[in-house]
C-alpha cells in the first residue's frame, strides 16, 4: 500500500504518513488506531519493539504492557471510546501545565 492510499483511507495527509514512517513524528493514539484499522493489524503491531521495553533506556512496566494487550482485545467501538477518553485526559493534563 502506498503512503497516498493509506493517507486517503485514514484521512491523514501523505506527508503526515511519511513523517510517521520516518520516525520524525509521534502519532496520537487515535492516529495509530486509524492506521491499524485500515491495515487490519493490532495497534501493538505498529509500535516499535524498542518502545515496548526492549531498549534499556525505556522502563515500561509490565502493567502498561498488559494494558496494551488488553486494548488490542477490545472491539472497535470500545477502542474509540477509550482513545477519546485518553485524549481528553491528555488535553486536561496539558492545560494544567
KOLVOTOR-877230 format. One line per field, with one value per residue (C-alpha): residue in three letters; x, y, z; residue number from 1. Coordinates in steps of 0.2 Angstrom, whole numbers, plus 5000, padded with zeros to 4 digits. Layout:
BEGIN
type	ALA;...
c1	X;...
c2	Y;...
c3	Z;...
seq	NUM;...
END
This chain:
BEGIN
type	UNK;UNK;UNK;UNK;UNK;UNK;UNK;UNK;UNK;UNK;UNK;UNK;UNK;UNK;UNK;UNK;UNK;UNK;UNK;UNK;UNK;UNK;UNK;UNK;UNK;UNK;UNK;UNK;UNK;UNK;UNK;UNK;UNK;UNK;UNK;UNK;UNK;UNK;UNK;UNK;UNK;UNK;UNK;UNK;UNK;UNK;UNK;UNK;UNK;UNK;UNK;UNK;UNK;UNK;UNK;UNK;UNK;UNK;UNK;UNK;UNK;UNK;UNK;UNK;UNK;UNK;UNK;UNK;UNK;UNK;UNK;UNK;UNK;UNK;UNK;UNK;UNK;UNK;UNK;UNK;UNK;UNK;UNK;UNK;UNK;UNK;UNK;UNK;UNK;UNK;UNK;UNK;UNK;UNK;UNK;UNK;UNK
c1	5000;5007;5008;4995;4982;4985;4983;4966;4960;4964;4960;4978;4990;5003;5016;5009;5011;5028;5034;5027;5036;5052;5050;5050;5033;5025;5007;4992;4983;4969;4980;4988;4971;4965;4981;4979;4961;4965;4979;4969;4983;4983;4990;5004;5010;5013;5024;5042;5048;5061;5046;5039;5053;5067;5078;5087;5083;5064;5057;5040;5031;5023;5006;5007;5011;4996;4985;4992;4987;4970;4967;4971;4957;4943;4931;4932;4919;4927;4944;4937;4928;4944;4955;4943;4944;4963;4964;4953;4964;4980;4971;4966;4984;4992;4980;4986;5004
c2	5000;5017;5032;5041;5027;5025;5044;5044;5029;5037;5055;5060;5069;5059;5070;5065;5047;5050;5058;5044;5031;5041;5042;5061;5062;5053;5049;5051;5035;5040;5041;5024;5016;5023;5016;5000;4998;5001;4989;4977;4974;4977;4994;4985;4979;4997;5001;4998;4984;4996;5006;4991;4989;4981;4996;4999;5017;5014;5007;5002;4992;4975;4983;4995;4981;4972;4987;4987;4969;4972;4987;4975;4964;4977;4979;4994;5005;5001;5006;5023;5027;5023;5033;5048;5047;5046;5061;5071;5066;5072;5088;5092;5087;5099;5113;5112;5114
c3	5000;4996;5008;4997;4998;5017;5019;5009;5019;5036;5032;5035;5023;5014;5022;5039;5035;5028;5044;5055;5044;5046;5065;5063;5071;5086;5081;5093;5099;5088;5073;5077;5079;5062;5054;5062;5057;5039;5039;5049;5062;5081;5087;5095;5078;5074;5089;5088;5099;5107;5113;5121;5134;5124;5125;5141;5141;5142;5158;5154;5167;5164;5169;5154;5143;5149;5146;5128;5126;5133;5122;5107;5113;5113;5099;5088;5097;5114;5107;5100;5117;5127;5115;5116;5135;5135;5123;5135;5149;5140;5135;5153;5159;5146;5150;5169;5164
seq	1;2;3;4;5;6;7;8;9;10;11;12;13;14;15;16;17;18;19;20;21;22;23;24;25;26;27;28;29;30;31;32;33;34;35;36;37;38;39;40;41;42;43;44;45;46;47;48;49;50;51;52;53;54;55;56;57;58;59;60;61;62;63;64;65;66;67;68;69;70;71;72;73;74;75;76;77;78;79;80;81;82;83;84;85;86;87;88;89;90;91;92;93;94;95;96;97
END
